[in-house]
């Protein structure tokens, strides 16, 4: 498998779809949302030239989870984290979890 990386800042390569605007109007708006807040937004963002798949965006949560594998992909280590000594609850039933940072 061949993976080609290029610097999108110094050598941008634009695709044809970037020439077509994406617009929304009132006709695209739902008249009724049956269960507001029950459907999270799931995206496939590119962060620092790393493509993440199925990232769940939840604006109502005060907890942001990043797995160790994602740290490695971003070129970060545990030393780059700020140590926090507070467990959080609700991820593993009836057990507290301790963050790495």
Backbone as CSV, one residue per row, in Angstrom:
resi,resn,N_x,N_y,N_z,CA_x,CA_y,CA_z,C_x,C_y,C_z
1,UNK,0.854,-1.176,0.000,0.000,0.000,0.000,0.897,1.235,0.000
2,UNK,0.604,2.169,-0.861,1.383,3.390,-0.988,0.564,4.559,-0.465
3,UNK,1.133,5.269,0.477,0.477,6.455,1.024,1.325,7.660,0.659
4,UNK,0.720,8.599,-0.016,1.431,9.799,-0.436,1.033,10.949,0.484
5,UNK,2.041,11.584,1.072,1.776,12.751,1.913,2.343,13.976,1.208
6,UNK,1.623,15.052,1.281,2.128,16.299,0.737,1.698,17.432,1.645
7,UNK,2.433,18.504,1.587,2.169,19.663,2.431,1.082,20.500,1.774
8,UNK,-0.106,20.515,2.377,-1.239,21.227,1.792,-1.131,22.737,1.937
9,UNK,-0.205,23.211,2.770,-0.055,24.659,2.942,0.801,25.243,1.823
10,UNK,1.943,24.633,1.553,2.836,25.169,0.526,2.471,24.691,-0.875
11,UNK,1.779,23.551,-0.974,1.414,23.006,-2.271,-0.044,22.530,-2.235
12,UNK,-1.007,23.476,-2.208,-2.412,23.051,-2.125,-2.873,22.393,-3.420
13,UNK,-3.594,21.305,-3.276,-4.179,20.625,-4.422,-5.689,20.668,-4.230
14,UNK,-6.351,21.463,-5.049,-7.787,21.656,-4.906,-8.544,20.641,-5.751
15,UNK,-9.608,20.105,-5.193,-10.448,19.169,-5.913,-11.596,19.915,-6.585
16,UNK,-12.215,19.289,-7.578,-13.294,19.940,-8.317,-14.455,20.352,-7.423
17,UNK,-14.757,19.558,-6.402,-15.910,19.875,-5.561,-15.725,21.175,-4.793
18,UNK,-14.493,21.625,-4.642,-14.273,22.875,-3.908,-14.745,24.092,-4.705
19,UNK,-15.050,23.908,-5.977,-15.542,25.005,-6.803,-17.053,25.193,-6.687
20,UNK,-17.746,24.280,-6.025,-19.196,24.327,-5.900,-19.571,24.682,-4.469
21,UNK,-20.284,25.789,-4.280,-20.661,26.175,-2.915,-21.687,25.215,-2.324
22,UNK,-21.626,25.045,-1.027,-22.615,24.263,-0.299,-23.499,25.261,0.427
23,UNK,-24.774,25.244,0.112,-25.697,26.199,0.730,-26.877,25.465,1.344
24,UNK,-27.429,26.072,2.364,-28.608,25.549,3.023,-29.625,26.671,3.127
25,UNK,-30.905,26.311,3.058,-31.946,27.306,3.245,-33.043,26.700,4.122
26,UNK,-34.122,27.433,4.284,-35.199,26.989,5.181,-35.810,25.664,4.723
27,UNK,-35.799,25.364,3.428,-36.354,24.100,2.920,-35.557,22.899,3.424
28,UNK,-34.277,23.106,3.780,-33.451,22.023,4.293,-33.607,21.819,5.798
29,UNK,-34.277,22.732,6.449,-34.413,22.674,7.906,-35.546,21.723,8.292
30,UNK,-35.290,20.887,9.286,-36.335,19.985,9.778,-37.397,20.797,10.485
31,UNK,-38.657,20.450,10.239,-39.756,21.130,10.921,-39.901,20.616,12.351
32,UNK,-39.539,19.355,12.559,-39.676,18.762,13.881,-38.505,17.815,14.124
33,UNK,-37.835,17.982,15.232,-36.777,17.065,15.633,-37.357,16.203,16.740
34,UNK,-37.584,14.900,16.493,-38.315,14.083,17.458,-37.618,13.910,18.806
35,UNK,-36.319,13.806,18.831,-35.581,13.607,20.081,-34.378,14.543,20.112
36,UNK,-34.581,15.819,20.404,-33.442,16.750,20.375,-32.362,16.339,21.373
37,UNK,-31.136,16.394,20.927,-30.008,16.057,21.781,-29.678,14.584,21.816
38,UNK,-30.420,13.743,21.107,-30.178,12.305,21.137,-29.330,11.826,19.968
39,UNK,-29.044,12.681,19.022,-28.282,12.279,17.861,-26.971,13.059,17.814
40,UNK,-25.860,12.421,18.127,-24.580,13.140,18.106,-24.104,13.374,16.670
41,UNK,-23.258,14.343,16.527,-22.634,14.638,15.249,-21.369,13.791,15.146
42,UNK,-21.232,13.032,14.066,-20.056,12.180,13.862,-19.375,12.635,12.581
43,UNK,-18.103,13.004,12.688,-17.346,13.534,11.555,-16.074,12.720,11.330
44,UNK,-15.437,12.925,10.196,-14.131,12.347,9.875,-13.147,13.491,9.640
45,UNK,-12.713,14.177,10.699,-11.855,15.358,10.508,-10.394,14.996,10.237
46,UNK,-9.686,15.939,9.628,-8.240,15.838,9.467,-7.617,16.838,10.435
47,UNK,-6.782,16.335,11.346,-6.138,17.171,12.357,-4.639,16.970,12.235
48,UNK,-3.910,18.037,11.947,-2.453,17.987,11.753,-2.067,16.894,10.763
49,UNK,-2.738,16.871,9.599,-2.487,15.907,8.516,-2.753,14.461,8.907
50,UNK,-3.527,14.225,9.964,-3.931,12.873,10.358,-5.444,12.791,10.200
51,UNK,-5.907,11.794,9.434,-7.331,11.631,9.188,-7.928,10.727,10.257
52,UNK,-8.820,11.275,11.067,-9.515,10.517,12.099,-10.870,10.094,11.561
53,UNK,-11.282,8.879,11.881,-12.566,8.372,11.420,-13.547,8.292,12.580
54,UNK,-14.770,8.651,12.319,-15.880,8.534,13.265,-15.613,9.243,14.588
55,UNK,-15.319,10.531,14.526,-15.124,11.345,15.728,-16.490,11.857,16.171
56,UNK,-16.844,11.541,17.395,-18.157,11.932,17.922,-18.051,13.323,18.543
57,UNK,-18.870,14.235,18.068,-18.893,15.604,18.573,-20.124,15.736,19.456
58,UNK,-19.906,16.038,20.721,-21.006,16.166,21.673,-20.802,17.455,22.444
59,UNK,-21.553,18.484,22.074,-21.401,19.784,22.707,-21.878,19.838,24.139
60,UNK,-22.649,18.836,24.594,-23.180,18.855,25.949,-22.288,18.199,26.964
61,UNK,-21.196,17.617,26.545,-20.328,16.894,27.462,-19.171,17.773,27.919
62,UNK,-18.812,17.636,29.181,-17.666,18.363,29.707,-16.408,17.497,29.674
63,UNK,-16.525,16.286,29.147,-15.420,15.338,29.103,-14.994,15.132,27.656
64,UNK,-13.727,15.347,27.374,-13.180,15.120,26.039,-12.195,13.967,26.127
65,UNK,-12.470,12.885,25.411,-11.641,11.683,25.475,-10.819,11.579,24.209
66,UNK,-9.524,11.384,24.376,-8.613,11.139,23.272,-7.827,9.885,23.620
67,UNK,-7.910,8.875,22.795,-7.237,7.621,23.080,-5.739,7.745,22.845
68,UNK,-4.966,6.884,23.506,-3.504,6.935,23.417,-3.049,6.748,21.969
69,UNK,-3.744,5.898,21.218,-3.393,5.704,19.807,-3.496,6.991,19.006
70,UNK,-4.479,7.830,19.340,-4.625,9.117,18.656,-3.466,10.044,19.010
71,UNK,-3.016,10.001,20.262,-1.839,10.800,20.657,-0.637,10.427,19.803
72,UNK,-0.429,9.126,19.639,0.705,8.639,18.859,0.600,9.107,17.407
73,UNK,-0.604,8.999,16.827,-0.808,9.431,15.439,-0.513,10.922,15.268
74,UNK,-0.818,11.720,16.285,-0.578,13.165,16.235,0.867,13.534,16.538
75,UNK,1.679,12.537,16.888,3.079,12.810,17.212,3.273,13.322,18.618
76,UNK,2.310,13.078,19.500,2.392,13.518,20.892,2.726,12.339,21.802
77,UNK,3.241,12.648,22.985,3.520,11.619,23.980,2.796,11.984,25.273
78,UNK,2.861,11.096,26.241,2.232,11.363,27.541,2.877,12.573,28.220
79,UNK,4.133,12.854,27.885,4.830,14.011,28.471,4.236,15.338,27.989
80,UNK,3.530,15.320,26.880,2.902,16.538,26.351,1.584,16.875,27.060
81,UNK,1.091,15.969,27.873,-0.179,16.174,28.568,0.028,16.925,29.878
82,UNK,-0.994,17.635,30.306,-0.988,18.315,31.601,-1.622,17.359,32.610
83,UNK,-0.894,17.030,33.660,-1.358,16.067,34.647,-2.571,16.601,35.410
84,UNK,-3.622,15.781,35.461,-4.825,16.089,36.228,-5.091,14.900,37.126
85,UNK,-5.216,15.151,38.417,-5.373,14.066,39.374,-6.827,13.973,39.851
86,UNK,-7.754,13.916,38.918,-9.173,13.819,39.262,-9.802,12.693,38.455
87,UNK,-10.321,11.664,39.126,-10.995,10.607,38.366,-12.323,11.104,37.808
88,UNK,-12.800,10.455,36.780,-14.123,10.775,36.237,-14.951,9.498,36.246
89,UNK,-16.259,9.687,36.312,-17.184,8.568,36.471,-18.152,8.512,35.304
90,UNK,-18.708,7.339,35.063,-19.762,7.189,34.076,-19.324,6.564,32.770
91,UNK,-18.029,6.380,32.566,-17.557,5.738,31.342,-17.582,4.218,31.526
92,UNK,-16.987,3.754,32.609,-17.023,2.337,32.989,-18.031,2.226,34.127
93,UNK,-19.086,1.422,33.977,-20.115,1.352,35.019,-19.551,1.003,36.387
94,UNK,-19.930,1.779,37.380,-19.584,1.628,38.805,-18.090,1.715,39.104
95,UNK,-17.312,2.250,38.172,-15.870,2.423,38.419,-15.435,3.803,37.972
96,UNK,-14.520,4.363,38.706,-13.930,5.625,38.285,-12.786,5.360,37.305
97,UNK,-12.550,6.282,36.413,-11.449,6.173,35.466,-10.476,7.302,35.743
98,UNK,-9.200,7.034,35.555,-8.171,8.045,35.826,-7.522,8.474,34.514
99,UNK,-7.551,9.767,34.225,-6.952,10.241,32.974,-5.428,10.236,33.038
100,UNK,-4.817,10.160,31.857,-3.355,10.284,31.773,-2.936,11.733,31.871
101,UNK,-3.824,12.627,31.568,-3.516,14.047,31.646,-4.700,14.866,31.222
